[in-house]
Amino acid sequence: MSKPHILWFENIGITDLPAVGGKNASLGEMTAALSQKGVKVPSGFATTANAYWTHVSENKLERTVAEHLNDFHSGKATLQETGNAIRTLFLESSFPTQIADEIIAAYAQLSRRLGVNRPAVAVRSSATAEDLPDASFAGQQETFLNVGSCG
């Protein structure tokens, strides 16, 4: 069975941290623990690390990203140059249709669950190694609030 690209909060727990990152694992834990006690936890879903790796694989980005990182580690490129080059690779790559379709379907399901046409959602990263004992990357990725469907 292939790994999912989407997981709903009610199906996520702390053991899913490698697949969905810390924020999403925490939302899953809150959904399980607090919803039963009457606390309203916003409904939602997470895209998984597998969705990311599918994107990387389908666009054949592994080797080029590794080359940029090697240039950085060997001193041939600065951190800023490396980051900009890798970001450009991702921005110029094609988003896999299957994953886009799954996100669109999940968003439509969320709309039905909430009984709201085009609900505004937060789109944010949840890195799988965001807060480590010896390093923190929290807050370094972009967050978009009040995102809604335009279709």
Backbone as a printed PyTorch tensor [residue, N CA C, xyz], in Angstrom:
tensor([[[  0.8420,  -1.1890,   0.0000],
         [  0.0000,   0.0000,   0.0000],
         [  0.8840,   1.2480,   0.0000]],

        [[  0.5510,   2.2080,  -0.8460],
         [  1.3570,   3.4170,  -0.9090],
         [  1.0160,   4.3440,   0.2600]],

        [[  1.9590,   5.1700,   0.6110],
         [  1.7560,   6.1110,   1.7110],
         [  0.8370,   7.2290,   1.2360]],

        [[ -0.0300,   7.7150,   2.1110],
         [ -0.9810,   8.7640,   1.7020],
         [ -0.3060,  10.1190,   1.5060]],

        [[ -0.9650,  10.9380,   0.6990],
         [ -0.5220,  12.3180,   0.4990],
         [ -1.2730,  13.2640,   1.4340]],

        [[ -2.4370,  12.8160,   1.9120],
         [ -3.3150,  13.6290,   2.7570],
         [ -3.7220,  12.7980,   3.9700]],

        [[ -3.7320,  13.4060,   5.1490],
         [ -4.2710,  12.7820,   6.3550],
         [ -5.1360,  13.8130,   7.0780]],

        [[ -6.3050,  13.3830,   7.5340],
         [ -7.1970,  14.2560,   8.3030],
         [ -6.7240,  14.3160,   9.7480]],

        [[ -6.9290,  15.4580,  10.4020],
         [ -6.4730,  15.6320,  11.7800],
         [ -6.9530,  14.5210,  12.7000]],

        [[ -8.1980,  14.0780,  12.5170],
         [ -8.7200,  13.0450,  13.4180],
         [ -8.0400,  11.6880,  13.2280]],

        [[ -7.2660,  11.5570,  12.1820],
         [ -6.5360,  10.3150,  11.9220],
         [ -5.0370,  10.4410,  12.2040]],

        [[ -4.6510,  11.5630,  12.8130],
         [ -3.2380,  11.8460,  13.0720],
         [ -2.9840,  11.8260,  14.5720]],

        [[ -1.8420,  11.2660,  14.9520],
         [ -1.3930,  11.2990,  16.3410],
         [  0.0920,  11.5940,  16.3880]],

        [[  0.6240,  11.6120,  17.5730],
         [  2.0350,  11.9440,  17.7610],
         [  2.9480,  10.9610,  17.0290]],

        [[  2.4980,   9.7340,  16.8410],
         [  3.3240,   8.7540,  16.1240],
         [  3.4410,   9.0890,  14.6410]],

        [[  2.6130,  10.0010,  14.1570],
         [  2.6570,  10.4050,  12.7470],
         [  3.5760,  11.5990,  12.5100]],

        [[  4.2840,  12.0370,  13.5370],
         [  5.1690,  13.1890,  13.4100],
         [  6.1020,  13.0970,  12.1980]],

        [[  6.7400,  11.9450,  11.9150],
         [  7.6100,  11.8840,  10.7340],
         [  6.8620,  12.1030,   9.4110]],

        [[  5.5860,  11.8050,   9.3900],
         [  4.8100,  11.9430,   8.1560],
         [  4.1910,  13.3180,   7.9960]],

        [[  3.8490,  13.9920,   9.0980],
         [  3.0970,  15.2430,   8.9970],
         [  3.7170,  16.4170,   9.7340]],

        [[  4.7760,  16.2010,  10.4970],
         [  5.4100,  17.2830,  11.2250],
         [  4.7360,  17.5580,  12.5570]],

        [[  5.3850,  18.3980,  13.3360],
         [  4.9530,  18.6580,  14.6980],
         [  3.6300,  19.3790,  14.8410]],

        [[  3.4030,  20.4240,  14.0570],
         [  2.1500,  21.1770,  14.1810],
         [  0.9560,  20.2800,  13.8800]],

        [[  1.0400,  19.5350,  12.7890],
         [ -0.0780,  18.6710,  12.4080],
         [ -0.2610,  17.5250,  13.3940]],

        [[  0.8260,  16.9430,  13.8780],
         [  0.7060,  15.8760,  14.8780],
         [  0.0270,  16.4330,  16.1320]],

        [[  0.3760,  17.6480,  16.5180],
         [ -0.2520,  18.2710,  17.6880],
         [ -1.7380,  18.5470,  17.4390]],

        [[ -2.0810,  19.0030,  16.2460],
         [ -3.4920,  19.2220,  15.9250],
         [ -4.2650,  17.9070,  15.9830]],

        [[ -3.6450,  16.8330,  15.5240],
         [ -4.2800,  15.5230,  15.6150],
         [ -4.4880,  15.1010,  17.0550]],

        [[ -3.4740,  15.3060,  17.8780],
         [ -3.5840,  14.9640,  19.3050],
         [ -4.6720,  15.8010,  19.9780]],

        [[ -4.7230,  17.1020,  19.6630],
         [ -5.7570,  17.9610,  20.2510],
         [ -7.1430,  17.5290,  19.7970]],

        [[ -7.2770,  17.1730,  18.5270],
         [ -8.5660,  16.7230,  18.0170],
         [ -9.0440,  15.5030,  18.7960]],

        [[ -8.1540,  14.5400,  19.0020],
         [ -8.5260,  13.3150,  19.7160],
         [ -8.8320,  13.5820,  21.1840]],

        [[ -8.0180,  14.3870,  21.8370],
         [ -8.1450,  14.5730,  23.2810],
         [ -9.2080,  15.5980,  23.6650]],

        [[ -9.3380,  16.6620,  22.9020],
         [-10.1930,  17.7630,  23.3270],
         [-11.5940,  17.7430,  22.7280]],

        [[-11.7440,  17.2170,  21.5260],
         [-13.0620,  17.1970,  20.8900],
         [-14.0690,  16.4270,  21.7380]],

        [[-13.6220,  15.3330,  22.3470],
         [-14.4980,  14.5190,  23.1940],
         [-14.9370,  15.2820,  24.4470]],

        [[-14.2000,  16.3110,  24.8080],
         [-14.5170,  17.1040,  26.0080],
         [-15.2750,  18.3810,  25.6640]],

        [[-15.6970,  18.4920,  24.4030],
         [-16.4780,  19.6430,  23.9920],
         [-15.6730,  20.8440,  23.5420]],

        [[-14.3590,  20.7320,  23.5160],
         [-13.5220,  21.8380,  23.0530],
         [-13.5110,  21.8040,  21.5270]],

        [[-13.7880,  22.9350,  20.9250],
         [-13.8290,  22.9910,  19.4630],
         [-12.4170,  23.1270,  18.9070]],

        [[-11.9950,  22.1080,  18.1840],
         [-10.7080,  22.1260,  17.4930],
         [-11.0320,  22.2200,  16.0060]],

        [[-10.4630,  23.1920,  15.3060],
         [-10.7930,  23.3320,  13.8800],
         [-10.5070,  22.0440,  13.1080]],

        [[-11.4270,  21.7040,  12.2370],
         [-11.2470,  20.5440,  11.3760],
         [-10.2130,  20.8800,  10.3090]],

        [[ -9.5510,  19.8620,   9.8160],
         [ -8.5900,  20.1110,   8.7570],
         [ -7.8370,  18.8650,   8.3690]],

        [[ -6.9060,  19.0640,   7.4680],
         [ -6.1020,  17.9520,   6.9670],
         [ -4.6790,  18.4250,   6.7510]],

        [[ -3.7950,  17.4560,   6.6690],
         [ -2.3780,  17.7300,   6.4390],
         [ -1.9420,  17.0610,   5.1480]],

        [[ -1.0830,  17.7330,   4.4130],
         [ -0.3760,  17.0270,   3.3470],
         [  0.8430,  16.3980,   4.0070]],

        [[  1.2550,  15.2670,   3.5150],
         [  2.2910,  14.4830,   4.1770],
         [  3.6730,  14.6860,   3.5550]],

        [[  4.6630,  14.2040,   4.2760],
         [  6.0210,  14.2090,   3.7440],
         [  6.0710,  13.3970,   2.4480]],

        [[  5.2300,  12.3860,   2.3460],
         [  5.1880,  11.5990,   1.1160],
         [  4.7570,  12.4600,  -0.0730]],

        [[  3.8490,  13.4040,   0.1510],
         [  3.4490,  14.3140,  -0.9340],
         [  4.6580,  15.1330,  -1.3880]],

        [[  5.4420,  15.6000,  -0.4230],
         [  6.6630,  16.3490,  -0.7510],
         [  7.6240,  15.4810,  -1.5730]],

        [[  7.8860,  14.2690,  -1.0950],
         [  8.8360,  13.4020,  -1.7870],
         [  8.3280,  12.9830,  -3.1600]],

        [[  7.0150,  12.8480,  -3.3110],
         [  6.4440,  12.5590,  -4.6250],
         [  6.7180,  13.7280,  -5.5620]],

        [[  6.5300,  14.9450,  -5.0670],
         [  6.8160,  16.1450,  -5.8670],
         [  8.2910,  16.1730,  -6.2790]],

        [[  9.1740,  15.9380,  -5.3290],
         [ 10.6140,  15.9440,  -5.6150],
         [ 10.9520,  14.8830,  -6.6560]],

        [[ 10.4310,  13.6890,  -6.4810],
         [ 10.7280,  12.5810,  -7.3860],
         [ 10.1840,  12.8240,  -8.7910]],

        [[  8.9260,  13.2470,  -8.8860],
         [  8.3210,  13.4660, -10.2050],
         [  9.0110,  14.5780, -10.9850]],

        [[  9.6050,  15.5190, -10.2840],
         [ 10.3140,  16.6110, -10.9510],
         [ 11.8170,  16.3630, -11.0470]],

        [[ 12.2510,  15.1870, -10.5810],
         [ 13.6620,  14.7940, -10.6420],
         [ 14.5690,  15.8710, -10.0290]],

        [[ 14.2100,  16.2960,  -8.8230],
         [ 14.9440,  17.3720,  -8.1490],
         [ 16.0550,  16.8720,  -7.2320]],

        [[ 16.0660,  15.5790,  -6.9020],
         [ 17.0070,  15.0650,  -5.8970],
         [ 18.4550,  15.4140,  -6.2210]],

        [[ 18.8780,  15.0860,  -7.4270],
         [ 20.2820,  15.2720,  -7.7950],
         [ 20.6760,  16.7500,  -7.8040]],

        [[ 19.8220,  17.5940,  -8.3810],
         [ 20.1450,  19.0220,  -8.4790],
         [ 20.1940,  19.6710,  -7.0970]],

        [[ 19.2470,  19.3070,  -6.2290],
         [ 19.2690,  19.8380,  -4.8650],
         [ 20.5490,  19.3900,  -4.1670]],

        [[ 20.9020,  18.1230,  -4.3150],
         [ 22.1270,  17.5990,  -3.6950],
         [ 23.3560,  18.3370,  -4.2180]],

        [[ 23.3880,  18.6410,  -5.4970],
         [ 24.5230,  19.3730,  -6.0720],
         [ 24.6300,  20.7740,  -5.4600]],

        [[ 23.4960,  21.4560,  -5.3100],
         [ 23.5090,  22.7890,  -4.6890],
         [ 23.9910,  22.6980,  -3.2390]],

        [[ 23.5380,  21.6960,  -2.5170],
         [ 23.9730,  21.5330,  -1.1290],
         [ 25.4560,  21.2110,  -1.0470]],

        [[ 25.9420,  20.3970,  -1.9700],
         [ 27.3850,  20.0940,  -2.0020],
         [ 28.2010,  21.3520,  -2.2760]],

        [[ 27.7080,  22.2030,  -3.1910],
         [ 28.4040,  23.4660,  -3.4680],
         [ 28.4590,  24.3380,  -2.2120]],

        [[ 27.3600,  24.3620,  -1.4540],
         [ 27.3480,  25.1300,  -0.2110],
         [ 28.3420,  24.5540,   0.7910]],

        [[ 28.2830,  23.2460,   1.0100],
         [ 29.1480,  22.6140,   2.0130],
         [ 30.6360,  22.7130,   1.6410]],

        [[ 30.9320,  22.7900,   0.3520],
         [ 32.3380,  22.8950,  -0.0640],
         [ 32.8050,  24.3450,  -0.1660]],

        [[ 31.9090,  25.2900,   0.1010],
         [ 32.2850,  26.6960,   0.0690],
         [ 32.1820,  27.3420,  -1.2960]],

        [[ 31.6590,  26.6300,  -2.2860],
         [ 31.5240,  27.1950,  -3.6380],
         [ 30.3150,  28.1250,  -3.7610]],

        [[ 29.3940,  28.0460,  -2.8140],
         [ 28.1950,  28.8890,  -2.8460],
         [ 27.8420,  29.2970,  -1.4180]],

        [[ 27.2520,  30.4790,  -1.2960],
         [ 26.8160,  30.9440,   0.0210],
         [ 25.4830,  30.2850,   0.3710]],

        [[ 25.1050,  30.4260,   1.6240],
         [ 23.8160,  29.9120,   2.0680],
         [ 22.6850,  30.5900,   1.3010]],

        [[ 22.7870,  31.8960,   1.1130],
         [ 21.7490,  32.6300,   0.3910],
         [ 21.6640,  32.1590,  -1.0650]],

        [[ 22.7980,  31.9960,  -1.7270],
         [ 22.7950,  31.5250,  -3.1150],
         [ 22.1810,  30.1250,  -3.2100]],

        [[ 22.5520,  29.2750,  -2.2710],
         [ 22.0400,  27.9020,  -2.2650],
         [ 20.5400,  27.8870,  -2.0410]],

        [[ 20.0940,  28.6410,  -1.0380],
         [ 18.6590,  28.7090,  -0.7510],
         [ 17.8720,  29.2540,  -1.9260]],

        [[ 18.3680,  30.3150,  -2.5390],
         [ 17.6810,  30.8940,  -3.7010],
         [ 17.6260,  29.9100,  -4.8680]],

        [[ 18.7090,  29.1990,  -5.1070],
         [ 18.7470,  28.2380,  -6.2160],
         [ 17.7580,  27.0990,  -5.9920]],

        [[ 17.7230,  26.5880,  -4.7800],
         [ 16.8050,  25.4750,  -4.4910],
         [ 15.3620,  25.9590,  -4.5190]],

        [[ 15.1140,  27.1410,  -3.9760],
         [ 13.7520,  27.6980,  -4.0170],
         [ 13.2990,  27.8640,  -5.4620]],

        [[ 14.1660,  28.3590,  -6.3200],
         [ 13.8240,  28.5250,  -7.7340],
         [ 13.4840,  27.1840,  -8.3840]],

        [[ 14.2520,  26.1480,  -8.0510],
         [ 13.9430,  24.8100,  -8.5730],
         [ 12.5110,  24.4060,  -8.2620]],

        [[ 12.1170,  24.6090,  -7.0010],
         [ 10.7680,  24.2330,  -6.5900],
         [  9.7070,  25.1130,  -7.2390]],

        [[  9.9700,  26.4070,  -7.3080],
         [  8.9800,  27.3140,  -7.9020],
         [  8.7810,  27.0590,  -9.3940]],

        [[  9.8210,  26.5940, -10.0590],
         [  9.7280,  26.3370, -11.5010],
         [  9.2950,  24.9070, -11.8140]],

        [[  9.1610,  24.0740, -10.8020],
         [  8.7580,  22.6830, -11.0280],
         [  7.2460,  22.6000, -11.1830]],

        [[  6.7900,  21.4630, -11.6900],
         [  5.3540,  21.2330, -11.8920],
         [  4.7850,  20.5090, -10.6840]],

        [[  3.6620,  21.0030, -10.1960],
         [  3.0180,  20.3530,  -9.0590],
         [  2.2930,  19.1170,  -9.5720]],

        [[  2.5330,  17.9560,  -8.9810],
         [  1.9100,  16.7210,  -9.4710],
         [  0.3780,  16.8090,  -9.4580]],

        [[ -0.2270,  16.4780, -10.5730],
         [ -1.6780,  16.5590, -10.7290],
         [ -2.3980,  15.7050,  -9.6950]],

        [[ -1.9030,  14.5180,  -9.4180],
         [ -2.5580,  13.6360,  -8.4600],
         [ -2.6440,  14.2910,  -7.0800]],

        [[ -1.5640,  14.9050,  -6.6490],
         [ -1.5710,  15.5480,  -5.3310],
         [ -2.4840,  16.7720,  -5.3420]],

        [[ -2.4340,  17.5620,  -6.3970],
         [ -3.3200,  18.7250,  -6.5090],
         [ -4.7740,  18.2790,  -6.4460]],

        [[ -5.1180,  17.2190,  -7.1620],
         [ -6.4910,  16.7090,  -7.1470],
         [ -6.8980,  16.2410,  -5.7490]],

        [[ -5.9730,  15.5980,  -5.0340],
         [ -6.2730,  15.1380,  -3.6800],
         [ -6.4930,  16.3150,  -2.7320]],

        [[ -5.7080,  17.3720,  -2.8740],
         [ -5.8800,  18.5590,  -2.0260],
         [ -7.2100,  19.2340,  -2.3440]],

        [[ -7.5410,  19.3500,  -3.6070],
         [ -8.8080,  19.9640,  -4.0070],
         [ -9.9880,  19.1530,  -3.4630]],

        [[ -9.8970,  17.8290,  -3.5540],
         [-10.9730,  16.9660,  -3.0420],
         [-11.0820,  17.0840,  -1.5200]],

        [[ -9.9500,  17.1390,  -0.8200],
         [ -9.9730,  17.2730,   0.6350],
         [-10.5590,  18.6280,   1.0330]],

        [[-10.2090,  19.6730,   0.2940],
         [-10.7590,  20.9990,   0.5750],
         [-12.2800,  20.9970,   0.3790]],

        [[-12.7500,  20.3390,  -0.6780],
         [-14.1940,  20.2420,  -0.9250],
         [-14.8730,  19.4570,   0.2080]],

        [[-14.2230,  18.4040,   0.6760],
         [-14.7670,  17.6320,   1.7940],
         [-14.7950,  18.4840,   3.0640]],

        [[-13.7520,  19.2730,   3.3010],
         [-13.7220,  20.1700,   4.4480],
         [-14.8910,  21.1540,   4.3720]],

        [[-15.1390,  21.6820,   3.1940],
         [-16.2520,  22.6060,   2.9900],
         [-17.5800,  21.9430,   3.3700]],

        [[-17.7650,  20.7020,   2.9400],
         [-18.9900,  19.9710,   3.2800],
         [-19.0720,  19.7170,   4.7860]],

        [[-17.9720,  19.3210,   5.3870],
         [-17.9560,  19.0550,   6.8340],
         [-18.3440,  20.2950,   7.6380]],

        [[-17.8540,  21.4400,   7.2070],
         [-18.1010,  22.6830,   7.9270],
         [-19.4310,  23.3220,   7.5560]],

        [[-19.9890,  22.9010,   6.4240],
         [-21.2140,  23.5160,   5.9430],
         [-20.9870,  24.9440,   5.4890]],

        [[-19.7820,  25.2010,   4.9970],
         [-19.3910,  26.5430,   4.5640],
         [-18.8400,  26.4560,   3.1460]],

        [[-19.3540,  27.3220,   2.2750],
         [-18.8300,  27.3760,   0.9130],
         [-17.4970,  28.1120,   0.9310]],

        [[-16.4680,  27.4970,   0.4130],
         [-15.1300,  28.0910,   0.3350],
         [-14.5990,  28.5540,   1.6990]],

        [[-14.4410,  27.6500,   2.6370],
         [-13.9310,  28.0740,   3.9510],
         [-12.5140,  28.6190,   3.8590]],

        [[-12.2390,  29.6500,   4.6440],
         [-10.8890,  30.1990,   4.7200],
         [-10.0550,  29.2710,   5.5980]],

        [[ -8.8620,  28.9600,   5.1390],
         [ -7.9830,  28.0480,   5.8700],
         [ -6.5900,  28.6590,   6.0090]],

        [[ -5.8160,  28.0780,   6.9010],
         [ -4.4070,  28.4420,   7.0400],
         [ -3.5900,  27.3970,   6.3070]],

        [[ -2.6400,  27.8410,   5.5310],
         [ -1.7250,  26.9380,   4.8310],
         [ -0.3410,  27.2450,   5.3750]],

        [[  0.2250,  26.2550,   6.0500],
         [  1.5210,  26.4980,   6.6740],
         [  2.3520,  25.2370,   6.6740]],

        [[  3.6220,  25.4300,   6.8600],
         [  4.5220,  24.2840,   6.9160],
         [  4.4340,  23.6250,   8.2760]],

        [[  4.8370,  22.3870,   8.3150],
         [  4.9760,  21.6730,   9.5800],
         [  6.1280,  20.7120,   9.3850]],

        [[  7.3210,  21.2430,   9.4500],
         [  8.5080,  20.4420,   9.1780],
         [  8.6040,  19.2610,  10.1310]],

        [[  9.1170,  18.1570,   9.6190],
         [  9.2000,  16.9520,  10.4450],
         [ 10.3470,  17.0060,  11.4290]],

        [[ 11.2700,  17.9350,  11.2660],
         [ 12.3910,  18.0810,  12.2010],
         [ 12.5500,  19.5500,  12.5670]],

        [[ 11.4420,  20.1780,  12.8840],
         [ 11.4180,  21.6140,  13.0820],
         [ 12.0590,  22.0560,  14.3960]],

        [[ 11.8180,  21.3270,  15.4440],
         [ 12.3560,  21.6830,  16.7520],
         [ 13.1560,  20.5140,  17.3100]],

        [[ 14.4280,  20.5390,  17.0420],
         [ 15.3200,  19.4920,  17.5190],
         [ 16.0280,  19.9700,  18.7810]],

        [[ 16.5750,  19.0650,  19.5760],
         [ 17.2680,  19.4910,  20.7990],
         [ 18.4190,  20.4630,  20.5370]],

        [[ 19.0840,  20.3300,  19.3740],
         [ 20.2430,  21.1830,  19.1070],
         [ 20.0370,  22.1720,  17.9610]],

        [[ 18.8140,  22.2680,  17.4420],
         [ 18.5440,  23.2190,  16.3680],
         [ 17.0390,  23.4340,  16.2490]],

        [[ 16.6450,  24.6390,  15.8700],
         [ 15.2340,  24.9230,  15.6540],
         [ 15.0730,  25.6430,  14.3260]],

        [[ 14.0930,  25.1910,  13.5620],
         [ 13.7850,  25.8070,  12.2810],
         [ 12.3790,  26.4030,  12.3010]],

        [[ 11.7850,  26.4500,  13.4770],
         [ 10.4200,  26.9440,  13.6050],
         [ 10.3210,  28.3680,  13.0740]],

        [[  9.2640,  28.6210,  12.3270],
         [  9.0040,  29.9580,  11.8180],
         [  9.7750,  30.3310,  10.5750]],

        [[ 10.5960,  29.4370,  10.0390],
         [ 11.3870,  29.7780,   8.8620],
         [ 10.6360,  29.5480,   7.5570]],

        [[  9.5390,  28.7990,   7.6150],
         [  8.7700,  28.5650,   6.4080],
         [  7.6070,  29.5650,   6.3650]],

        [[  7.0110,  29.6860,   5.1920],
         [  5.9500,  30.6650,   5.0290],
         [  4.6110,  30.1260,   5.5150]],

        [[  3.7670,  31.0360,   5.9720],
         [  2.4180,  30.7360,   6.3990],
         [  1.4910,  31.6690,   5.6460]],

        [[  0.3720,  31.1100,   5.1800],
         [ -0.6280,  31.9010,   4.4690],
         [ -1.9430,  31.7330,   5.2070]],

        [[ -2.5640,  32.8200,   5.6040],
         [ -3.8150,  32.7860,   6.3390],
         [ -4.9780,  33.2110,   5.4600]],

        [[ -6.1810,  32.7540,   5.8080],
         [ -7.4020,  33.1030,   5.1050],
         [ -7.3660,  32.7340,   3.6310]],

        [[ -6.8060,  31.5690,   3.3440],
         [ -6.7500,  31.0680,   1.9740],
         [ -8.0950,  30.4160,   1.6680]],

        [[ -8.6650,  30.7330,   0.5150],
         [ -9.9250,  30.1340,   0.1110],
         [ -9.8770,  29.7320,  -1.3500]],

        [[-10.8200,  28.9370,  -1.7310],
         [-10.9040,  28.4800,  -3.1150],
         [-11.2740,  29.6310,  -4.0220]],

        [[-10.6850,  29.6250,  -5.1920],
         [-11.0510,  30.6640,  -6.1770],
         [-11.8600,  30.0540,  -7.3080]],

        [[-12.2250,  28.7740,  -7.1630],
         [-12.9410,  28.0900,  -8.2450],
         [-14.3030,  27.8610,  -8.0030]]])
